[in-house]
Amino acid sequence: MGHVERGGRAGDAFGAVEAGARFRTVRLGLWAVAAILAVRQLAVVLGTPSGDRLTDLETWVGPGGVLHVKGSLYDSTQFTGTPFGGLVLKPLTRAAEQALGWGWTFGTLLLVVALGLVAARALPQPVSRRTSLLAAPVAISLLLVSLPVRNALWLGQTSIIPVLLVLLGCFAARGQRESGLCVGLAAALQPALLLFLPLLWFTGRRRAAGAAGATFTVGTALAWAAMPHDSSTYWVHHIAGVGLGGRADALANQSLHGALLRLGLSGPLEIALFLALAAAVATLALRRAVRYAQDGQLLLAVAITGCAVVAVSPTAWQHQLLWVLLAVVGRAGRRAADRTVWPVVVVLVMTLPAKAMLPNQALFVPVRDNTILLAALAAATVVPFLSRTAPEFVRPVPTHYAQPVPARFRQIPLVSSLRRVLTRPNLFLELVAMRLVYFAYQQIRLAAAGDGDGTSGRARAERHGHQIHDIERFLHLDIEHWANHTVQGIGWLRDFLDFYYESFHFVVPLTVLALLYVRRPVDYRWARTALGFATGFALVGFWLYPLAPPRLMPGLGIIDTVHGPQDFAKPDYGTLTHLTNQYAAMPSLHFGWALWCGIVIAVVAPKWWLKVLGLVHPLLTVSVIIGTGNHWVLDAVGGAAVVGAGFGVGYLLQGPRALRGAAAEEGRESVLVPAPG
């Protein structure tokens, strides 16, 4: 009881015990996630036929690999390592052959775990004990799902070793000589890492910088003495590896040199511009890195320097880009609501393909093709990471919440921590989230089609179409043929409904979201959450129940008024023929999204005529989708069901929408509740 008396009430002690138990559960859960991801990566790599995995390693150490030949390592340009790397790998050739699968993959996983542990221990202080204990499994999990690690495991690359050597030299080595030895070995394997020598020098670790330079020189000289022809080829003919591996203008080369080539520049102009940009990026990045190192954020300084290495290296292949992921340790944003923007962006860029982040349109191609490079440049030169002396470093500007509205049921909200936020969400994150949701929507629609271009997928969808048609006939709801032919016979009505179908499906929901975001942030969050749940439920329907719309049902005589008469063996629906699954009819998101718009407008609009106008939209939409032959009546019922479920789940989780939202947004203190801490 002594601890209880000094710490306050006895209930506090029990609360602390319960909180400690929850923390241990969370920690074990995170380690379990990391273990599951590791097992999954092992299963993916080792479950692939031997000819399709570890192809780079096979190129080096396989029976006909470049490390076996008596000629130059670079005759085929497939070996991208330095002569020192070849000198180190040659004695390991026989052992690597025998352990080409399990041994190499397990070894790479161990390197990833070591990298995560070192990075977690190097977090800038002050860091709470809980954060330090949770950092390791989170770091390892992020590394395992990142594109560089997945590529390294899949291809059999050694790119994790230089990154780990630099981190060991900066955070684990006991003396400056040992630190310099690690960094020098890393530079001997990847020469662009020589950029870390100025970082060591300007941060007062001059002996380490000297040892790193000496180690690099000795390793390179040994390789030159042992393999003079290879060294001459690498350093002179290929200019430190330029020209080895894939094409320099390939999307995998996420360096300034690769980006300039993809933009159409070439020759002396491109080289001069690349050198000028590289010098500017390196100078600015080193200045920032030194400043953050002196501020006590050495891991951030190392990450910034590594991001500069990615940009200024002539070739920065995808498996060498781990430095960008390490930049998540930087804290950017003074508001608590903005603190997650930078980490989320980095994690998305490093884990998802670029096509998931940006649409496949000409306007976005330069950005989409260089997403990782842009993230590296941003981390190295632009992102305003907070100093440890800034008040917001530990205590960001808090988020304010609306007063909770009492619900009719005692158990609601189910998740009390999901309170209604008053402040406007970060626009960039909202746009990214919308794009990712829509990308998932497209992929699931396509996957749900099965072999929709063939016979069995179409047959299944048509079979479900007959089921829906039979149900509607039983319920006397089968009005599709009558409505469709009536519309077809009235030219102006057909043209209007076709235009409405093609134009308003996206325009109206996006307009509603934009107006809510600007004028009613609290209601924006409420409406956006319901729309997200409704769309998710619809995707489940597309997956489980592919359904042919009336216009693609042979024998019913339904006319496709939008795209014209259809060849049911090869339906043609304009530019979307090869991009969408036309058998994703149940539920109808055309009607579902329109109904969502109508409900939101009816709830939040200040004037009665606006409410009526909002409700007209779903009524017109249901007429459009049936009259044009694009949906069954029951599809609209399904769309209404998923929208109702979306609003219902939001209500269950968060409770009723915040009242007096407009007053709260104007800053009335009576409804402001600051976030804890």
C-alpha positions in Angstrom: 0.0 0.0 0.0 3.0 2.3 0.3 3.1 2.8 -3.5 -0.7 3.5 -3.5 -0.4 6.1 -0.7 2.4 7.9 -2.5 0.8 7.7 -5.9 -2.8 8.7 -4.9 -5.9 6.6 -4.8 -5.9 2.8 -4.9 -7.9 2.9 -8.2 -5.0 4.7 -9.9 -2.7 1.7 -9.1 -5.2 -0.7 -10.5 -5.7 1.6 -13.6 -1.9 1.6 -14.1 -1.8 -2.2 -13.9 -4.6 -2.5 -16.5 -2.9 0.1 -18.7 0.4 -1.9 -18.5 -1.4 -5.1 -19.4 -2.9 -3.4 -22.5 0.5 -2.0 -23.5 2.0 -5.5 -23.3 -0.8 -6.9 -25.4 -0.2 -4.1 -28.0 3.5 -4.8 -28.0 3.0 -8.5 -28.5 0.5 -7.8 -31.2 3.0 -5.7 -33.1 5.7 -8.3 -32.8 3.2 -10.9 -34.1 2.5 -8.6 -37.1 6.2 -8.4 -37.8 6.6 -12.1 -37.6 3.6 -12.7 -39.9 5.0 -10.3 -42.5 8.4 -12.1 -42.3 6.8 -15.5 -42.8 4.7 -14.2 -45.6 7.8 -12.8 -47.4 9.6 -16.1 -47.0 6.6 -18.0 -48.3 6.3 -15.7 -51.4 10.0 -15.9 -52.3 10.5 -19.6 -51.5 7.2 -20.7 -52.9 8.1 -19.3 -56.3 9.8 -21.6 -58.9 13.6 -21.3 -58.7 13.9 -19.8 -62.1 11.6 -16.9 -61.3 13.1 -15.8 -57.9 16.5 -14.5 -56.8 17.3 -13.8 -60.4 20.0 -11.2 -59.7 21.7 -13.6 -57.3 21.5 -16.3 -59.9 23.1 -13.9 -62.4 26.0 -13.5 -60.1 26.7 -16.8 -58.4 24.7 -19.4 -60.5 26.4 -22.0 -62.7 26.8 -19.5 -65.5 27.0 -16.4 -63.2 29.4 -13.6 -63.8 31.4 -14.4 -60.7 32.4 -17.8 -62.3 33.7 -16.4 -65.5 37.4 -15.7 -66.1 36.7 -12.6 -68.1 35.4 -9.2 -66.9 32.5 -9.1 -64.4 31.0 -6.4 -66.5 31.0 -8.1 -69.9 27.2 -8.6 -69.7 26.5 -5.4 -67.7 24.4 -7.6 -65.4 26.6 -7.3 -62.4 26.0 -3.8 -61.0 28.3 -4.0 -57.9 31.7 -2.5 -57.5 34.9 -4.5 -58.1 35.3 -4.6 -54.3 31.8 -6.2 -54.1 32.9 -8.8 -56.7 36.1 -9.4 -54.8 34.1 -10.0 -51.6 31.5 -12.2 -53.2 33.8 -14.4 -55.3 35.0 -16.6 -52.3 31.4 -17.0 -51.3 30.3 -18.2 -54.7 30.2 -22.0 -53.8 28.5 -21.4 -50.5 26.0 -19.1 -52.1 25.2 -21.7 -54.8 24.4 -24.2 -52.1 22.2 -21.8 -50.1 20.7 -20.0 -53.0 17.2 -20.2 -51.5 16.7 -20.6 -47.8 20.1 -19.4 -46.6 20.2 -16.2 -48.6 16.6 -15.3 -47.9 16.9 -16.0 -44.2 20.1 -14.0 -44.1 18.4 -11.1 -45.8 15.6 -11.2 -43.3 18.1 -11.2 -40.4 19.7 -8.1 -42.0 16.3 -6.4 -42.1 15.6 -7.2 -38.5 19.0 -5.8 -37.5 18.3 -2.7 -39.5 15.0 -2.2 -37.8 16.5 -2.7 -34.3 19.3 -0.2 -35.0 16.9 2.4 -36.4 14.6 2.0 -33.4 17.4 2.5 -30.9 18.5 5.6 -32.8 15.2 7.6 -32.5 15.8 11.2 -31.5 15.2 12.0 -27.9 13.1 12.7 -25.9 11.2 9.4 -26.6 8.9 7.8 -24.1 9.7 4.3 -22.9 6.5 3.0 -24.6 7.5 4.5 -27.9 11.0 3.0 -27.7 9.6 -0.4 -26.9 7.1 -0.3 -29.8 9.5 1.3 -32.3 11.3 -1.9 -33.1 8.4 -4.1 -34.3 6.9 -1.1 -36.2 10.2 -0.4 -37.9 10.7 -4.0 -38.9 7.1 -4.3 -40.2 7.5 -1.1 -42.3 10.8 -2.4 -43.7 9.2 -5.8 -44.6 6.4 -4.2 -46.6 8.5 -1.6 -48.3 9.3 -2.0 -52.0 13.1 -1.9 -51.5 13.1 -4.8 -49.1 10.6 -6.8 -51.1 12.7 -6.3 -54.2 15.9 -7.3 -52.3 14.3 -10.5 -51.1 12.7 -11.3 -54.5 15.8 -10.5 -56.6 18.5 -11.6 -54.2 20.1 -8.2 -53.8 22.7 -7.1 -51.3 21.5 -3.5 -51.1 20.5 -3.8 -47.4 24.1 -4.4 -46.4 25.4 -0.8 -47.2 22.5 0.8 -45.4 23.0 -1.4 -42.3 26.8 -0.7 -42.4 26.2 3.1 -42.3 23.7 2.8 -39.4 26.0 0.6 -37.5 28.8 3.1 -38.1 26.7 6.0 -36.9 24.9 4.4 -34.0 26.5 1.1 -32.9 30.2 1.5 -33.4 32.1 2.2 -30.1 34.9 4.4 -31.5 35.4 6.7 -34.4 37.7 4.3 -36.1 35.2 1.5 -36.0 32.5 4.0 -37.2 34.7 5.0 -40.1 35.4 1.4 -41.0 31.7 0.6 -41.3 30.9 3.7 -43.4 34.0 3.1 -45.6 33.0 -0.5 -46.3 29.5 0.7 -47.2 31.0 3.2 -49.7 33.3 0.6 -51.2 30.1 -1.4 -52.0 28.1 1.7 -53.1 30.4 4.7 -54.0 27.6 7.3 -53.8 27.7 6.7 -50.0 30.9 8.8 -49.9 28.5 11.6 -49.3 28.4 10.5 -45.7 32.1 11.5 -45.2 31.3 15.3 -45.2 28.5 14.6 -42.7 30.9 12.9 -40.4 33.5 15.7 -40.9 31.1 18.6 -40.3 29.5 17.0 -37.3 32.9 16.8 -35.5 33.6 13.1 -36.2 36.7 13.9 -38.3 38.6 10.8 -37.3 35.7 8.7 -38.4 35.5 10.6 -41.7 39.3 10.0 -42.2 38.9 6.3 -41.3 36.0 6.0 -43.8 37.9 7.6 -46.6 41.0 5.3 -45.9 38.8 2.2 -45.7 37.2 3.1 -49.0 40.6 3.7 -50.6 42.1 0.5 -49.3 39.1 -1.6 -50.4 39.1 -0.1 -53.8 42.9 -0.4 -54.2 42.7 -4.1 -53.2 40.0 -4.7 -55.8 42.1 -2.8 -58.4 45.2 -4.9 -57.5 43.3 -8.2 -57.7 41.1 -7.3 -60.7 42.7 -4.5 -62.6 40.7 -5.1 -65.8 37.4 -5.1 -63.9 38.3 -2.0 -61.9 39.3 -0.1 -65.0 36.0 -1.1 -66.7 34.0 -0.1 -63.7 35.7 3.2 -62.7 36.8 4.4 -66.1 34.6 2.9 -68.8 31.4 2.8 -66.8 32.2 5.9 -64.6 31.6 4.4 -61.2 28.9 2.0 -62.4 27.0 4.2 -64.8 25.5 2.1 -67.6 25.4 -1.1 -65.6 22.1 -2.9 -65.0 19.0 -1.7 -66.7 18.4 1.3 -68.9 19.3 4.6 -67.2 15.9 6.0 -68.2 14.0 3.1 -66.8 11.4 3.9 -64.1 13.4 1.8 -61.7 16.2 4.4 -61.7 14.8 7.0 -59.2 17.7 9.5 -59.5 17.9 12.9 -61.0 19.8 11.5 -63.9 17.0 9.0 -64.6 14.3 11.7 -64.3 16.0 14.0 -66.7 16.4 11.2 -69.2 12.7 10.4 -68.9 11.8 14.0 -69.5 13.5 13.8 -72.9 16.9 15.5 -72.1 20.1 13.9 -73.3 23.7 14.5 -74.2 25.9 17.3 -72.7 23.0 19.4 -71.7 21.5 16.7 -69.6 24.9 15.9 -68.0 25.5 19.5 -67.2 22.1 20.0 -65.7 22.3 16.8 -63.7 25.7 17.8 -62.3 24.4 21.3 -61.3 21.3 19.9 -59.7 23.2 17.2 -57.9 25.7 19.7 -56.5 22.8 21.9 -55.3 20.9 19.1 -53.7 24.0 17.6 -52.0 25.0 21.0 -50.6 21.6 21.9 -49.3 21.0 18.4 -47.9 24.3 18.3 -46.1 23.6 21.7 -44.5 20.3 20.5 -43.3 21.7 17.2 -42.1 24.5 18.9 -40.1 22.0 21.2 -38.5 19.7 18.4 -37.5 22.7 16.3 -36.2 23.7 19.2 -34.0 20.1 19.4 -32.8 20.4 15.8 -31.6 18.5 14.2 -34.4 21.3 12.1 -35.9 19.0 9.5 -37.4 17.1 12.2 -39.3 20.5 13.6 -40.4 21.6 10.2 -41.7 18.2 9.8 -43.5 18.5 13.2 -45.1 22.0 12.4 -46.4 20.8 9.0 -47.7 17.9 10.7 -49.5 20.5 13.1 -51.1 22.5 10.0 -52.1 19.4 8.6 -53.9 19.0 11.9 -55.8 22.6 12.6 -56.8 23.6 9.0 -57.7 23.5 8.5 -61.5 21.6 5.2 -60.9 19.4 4.7 -57.9 17.6 1.4 -58.5 14.5 0.6 -56.5 16.2 -1.9 -54.2 18.6 0.9 -53.0 16.0 3.3 -51.8 15.6 2.4 -48.1 17.0 5.8 -47.1 13.6 7.4 -48.0 11.8 5.2 -45.5 14.1 6.1 -42.7 13.1 9.8 -43.2 9.8 9.0 -41.3 11.6 9.8 -38.1 11.4 13.5 -38.9 8.6 15.4 -37.2 6.9 17.9 -39.6 3.8 19.9 -38.7 3.1 22.0 -35.7 -0.5 20.9 -35.4 -1.3 17.4 -34.1 -3.6 17.0 -37.1 -0.8 17.5 -39.5 1.8 15.5 -37.7 0.9 12.3 -39.5 1.1 13.7 -43.1 4.8 13.2 -43.7 5.0 9.6 -42.3 1.9 8.6 -44.1 3.1 9.9 -47.5 6.5 8.3 -47.1 5.0 4.9 -46.1 2.6 5.0 -49.0 5.3 6.0 -51.5 7.6 3.2 -50.3 5.0 0.4 -50.2 2.5 1.0 -53.0 3.0 1.1 -56.8 3.0 4.6 -58.2 -0.2 3.8 -60.2 -2.1 3.4 -57.0 -1.1 6.9 -55.9 -1.9 8.8 -59.0 -4.3 8.3 -62.0 -2.9 7.1 -65.3 -3.3 10.5 -67.0 -0.8 12.5 -69.0 -0.9 15.4 -66.5 0.3 13.1 -63.7 2.8 11.0 -65.6 6.0 13.0 -64.6 5.0 12.9 -61.0 3.9 9.2 -61.1 7.1 8.1 -62.7 9.3 9.8 -60.1 7.3 9.5 -56.8 10.2 8.0 -54.8 12.7 10.6 -56.2 10.3 13.4 -55.3 10.0 12.0 -51.8 13.8 11.8 -51.5 14.2 15.4 -52.8 11.5 16.6 -50.4 13.2 15.0 -47.4 16.6 16.2 -48.4 15.8 19.8 -49.2 12.2 21.0 -48.5 10.3 19.4 -45.7 10.5 21.7 -42.6 11.3 19.1 -39.9 10.9 20.5 -36.4 13.9 21.3 -34.2 14.0 19.6 -30.8 14.0 23.1 -29.3 10.6 24.0 -30.8 7.8 23.8 -28.3 5.7 21.8 -30.8 8.3 19.1 -31.1 6.9 17.3 -28.0 3.5 19.0 -27.6 1.9 19.9 -31.0 -1.0 22.3 -31.2 -3.9 20.1 -29.9 -6.9 19.0 -31.9 -10.3 20.2 -30.7 -13.4 18.0 -30.5 -17.1 18.7 -30.4 -19.1 18.0 -27.4 -20.5 14.4 -27.7 -24.2 14.2 -28.5 -26.2 11.8 -26.3 -27.4 8.7 -28.2 -30.6 6.8 -27.7 -28.8 3.7 -26.8 -26.3 3.4 -23.9 -23.8 1.3 -25.8 -23.3 3.9 -28.6 -20.8 5.0 -29.6 -19.0 1.7 -29.6 -15.6 3.4 -29.9 -15.6 6.3 -27.6 -12.2 7.5 -28.7 -13.5 8.3 -32.2 -14.9 11.7 -31.3 -16.1 14.3 -33.7 -13.1 16.5 -34.7 -13.9 20.2 -35.2 -10.9 21.2 -37.3 -10.7 20.7 -41.0 -8.7 17.5 -42.0 -5.5 17.8 -44.0 -6.5 18.2 -47.6 -3.5 16.4 -49.0 -4.2 13.3 -46.9 -7.9 13.4 -47.9 -7.0 13.5 -51.6 -4.6 10.6 -51.2 -7.2 8.6 -49.3 -9.8 9.3 -52.0 -7.4 8.2 -54.7 -6.5 5.0 -52.8 -10.1 4.1 -52.2 -10.9 4.7 -55.8 -7.9 2.6 -56.9 -9.1 -0.2 -54.6 -12.6 0.2 -56.1 -11.2 -0.2 -59.6 -9.1 -3.2 -58.7 -11.9 -5.1 -56.9 -14.3 -4.4 -59.7 -11.8 -5.8 -62.2 -11.0 -8.8 -60.0 -14.6 -9.5 -59.4 -15.1 -9.9 -63.1 -13.1 -13.1 -63.1 -12.6 -13.9 -66.8 -15.3 -11.4 -67.8 -13.8 -11.2 -71.3 -14.4 -15.0 -71.7 -17.3 -17.2 -71.2 -17.5 -18.4 -67.6 -17.4 -15.0 -66.0 -20.0 -13.6 -68.3 -22.2 -16.8 -67.9 -22.1 -16.4 -64.1 -23.1 -12.7 -64.3 -25.9 -13.5 -66.7 -27.1 -16.3 -64.5 -27.4 -13.8 -61.6 -29.1 -11.5 -64.0 -31.8 -14.0 -64.7 -32.2 -14.5 -60.9 -32.7 -10.8 -60.3 -35.2 -10.6 -63.3 -37.2 -13.6 -61.9 -37.4 -11.9 -58.4 -38.5 -8.7 -60.0 -41.2 -10.4 -62.0 -42.5 -12.1 -58.9 -42.6 -8.7 -57.1 -44.1 -7.0 -60.2 -41.0 -4.7 -60.3 -39.8 -5.7 -63.8 -40.3 -2.3 -65.5 -36.8 -2.1 -67.1 -38.0 -3.1 -70.7 -40.9 -0.6 -70.6 -38.8 2.3 -69.2 -35.9 1.6 -71.6 -38.0 1.5 -74.7 -40.0 4.6 -73.6 -36.8 6.5 -73.2 -35.4 5.2 -76.5 -38.5 6.5 -78.3 -38.2 10.1 -77.0 -35.0 11.7 -78.4 -34.6 14.7 -76.1 -35.3 12.5 -73.0 -32.8 9.9 -74.2 -30.1 12.5 -74.7 -30.8 14.1 -71.3 -30.7 10.8 -69.4 -27.5 9.7 -71.3 -25.8 13.0 -70.4 -27.0 12.8 -66.8 -25.7 9.2 -66.5 -22.2 10.0 -67.8 -21.7 13.4 -66.1 -23.3 13.6 -62.7 -22.1 10.4 -61.1 -18.8 11.9 -60.0 -19.4 15.6 -60.3 -22.2 15.9 -57.7 -20.5 13.8 -54.9 -17.2 15.6 -55.4 -19.0 19.0 -55.3 -20.8 18.1 -52.1 -17.6 16.9 -50.5 -15.7 20.1 -51.5 -18.5 22.4 -50.2 -18.6 20.5 -46.9 -14.8 20.5 -46.6 -14.7 24.3 -47.0 -17.9 25.3 -45.2 -18.7 22.5 -42.7 -15.6 20.5 -41.7 -17.5 18.6 -38.9 -20.2 17.5 -41.3 -17.6 16.7 -43.9 -16.0 14.1 -41.7 -19.4 12.6 -40.8 -20.5 12.5 -44.5 -17.1 11.3 -45.8 -17.0 8.4 -43.3 -20.5 7.2 -44.3 -19.6 7.4 -48.0 -16.4 5.4 -47.3 -18.3 2.6 -45.5 -21.0 2.5 -48.2 -18.4 2.2 -51.0 -16.6 -0.6 -49.1 -19.8 -2.6 -48.6 -20.6 -2.1 -52.3 -17.2 -3.6 -53.2 -18.0 -6.7 -51.2 -21.2 -7.0 -53.2 -19.3 -6.7 -56.5 -17.0 -9.4 -55.4 -19.5 -11.9 -54.1 -22.3 -11.3 -56.6 -21.2 -10.3 -60.2 -24.3 -9.3 -62.0 -25.0 -8.5 -65.7 -27.0 -5.2 -66.1 -30.1 -5.3 -68.3 -28.3 -3.9 -71.3 -25.9 -6.9 -71.3 -28.6 -9.6 -70.9 -29.2 -11.5 -74.2 -32.8 -12.0 -75.1 -34.4 -9.3 -73.0 -34.3 -6.7 -75.8 -32.9 -3.9 -73.6 -31.1 -1.1 -75.6 -27.9 0.4 -74.3 -28.9 4.1 -74.9 -25.4 5.4 -73.9 -23.1 3.1 -75.9 -25.5 1.8 -78.6 -26.5 -1.8 -79.4 -24.1 -4.3 -77.9 -22.4 -7.4 -79.3 -22.9 -9.6 -76.2 -19.8 -11.6 -77.0 -17.6 -8.5 -77.0 -19.5 -5.6 -75.4 -18.2 -2.1 -76.2 -18.8 0.7 -73.6 -16.4 3.3 -74.9 -13.0 4.1 -73.5 -13.8 2.1 -70.3 -14.1 -1.2 -72.3 -10.8 -2.6 -70.9 -10.7 -0.7 -67.6 -13.9 -1.5 -65.8 -16.0 -4.5 -64.9 -19.4 -4.0 -66.4 -20.7 -6.9 -64.4 -20.5 -4.9 -61.1 -24.1 -3.9 -61.1 -25.3 -5.0 -57.6 -25.5 -2.7 -55.7 -25.8 0.3 -57.8 -23.3 2.9 -56.7 -24.7 5.3 -59.3 -27.9 5.4 -57.2 -26.0 4.8 -53.9 -23.8 7.8 -54.2 -26.7 9.9 -55.5 -28.8 8.9 -52.4 -25.8 9.8 -50.2 -25.7 13.2 -51.8 -29.5 13.7 -51.3 -29.3 12.7 -47.6 -26.4 14.9 -46.8 -27.9 17.9 -48.6 -31.2 17.3 -46.9 -29.5 17.2 -43.5 -27.1 20.1 -43.7 -28.6 22.5 -46.2 -29.9 25.7 -44.5 -32.9 26.3 -46.8 -35.8 24.1 -47.6 -35.5 24.5 -51.4 -31.9 23.3 -51.2 -33.1 20.2 -49.3 -35.7 19.5 -52.0 -33.1 20.0 -54.8 -30.8 17.6 -53.1 -33.5 14.9 -52.9 -34.4 15.4 -56.6 -30.9 14.1 -57.5 -31.4 10.5 -56.3 -34.9 10.5 -57.9 -33.5 11.5 -61.2 -30.6 9.1 -60.9 -32.9 6.0 -60.3 -34.8 7.0 -63.4 -31.6 7.4 -65.4 -30.0 4.1 -64.5 -33.2 2.2 -65.3 -34.2 4.1 -68.4 -30.7 3.7 -70.0 -30.7 0.0 -69.3 -27.7 0.2 -67.0 -29.3 -1.2 -63.8 -32.1 -3.3 -62.4 -34.6 -1.9 -60.0 -33.2 -4.1 -57.3 -29.7 -2.7 -57.9 -31.1 0.6 -56.7 -32.5 -1.1 -53.6 -29.0 -2.6 -53.0 -27.5 0.9 -53.4 -29.8 2.3 -50.8 -29.0 -0.6 -48.5 -25.2 0.0 -48.6 -25.7 3.7 -48.0 -28.0 3.1 -45.1 -25.4 0.6 -43.7 -22.7 3.3 -44.2 -24.5 5.8 -42.1 -25.5 3.2 -39.6 -22.0 1.9 -39.0 -20.7 5.5 -38.6 -23.5 6.1 -36.0 -22.6 2.9 -34.2 -18.9 3.7 -34.0 -19.0 7.4 -33.4 -22.5 8.2 -32.2 -24.7 11.0 -33.6 -23.3 13.7 -35.7 -22.1 16.8 -33.8 -24.8 19.4 -33.2 -24.1 23.1 -33.5 -21.3 22.2 -35.9 -21.4 25.6 -37.6 -21.1 27.4 -34.3 -18.1 25.2 -33.3 -16.4 25.9 -36.6 -16.8 29.7 -36.0 -14.7 29.1 -32.8 -17.3 29.3 -30.0 -15.5 28.0 -26.9 -18.6 26.4 -25.5 -18.2 23.4 -27.8 -14.4 23.2 -27.9 -12.9 20.3 -26.1 -9.1 20.1 -26.4 -7.5 16.7 -27.0 -5.9 15.1 -23.9 -2.2 16.0 -23.4 
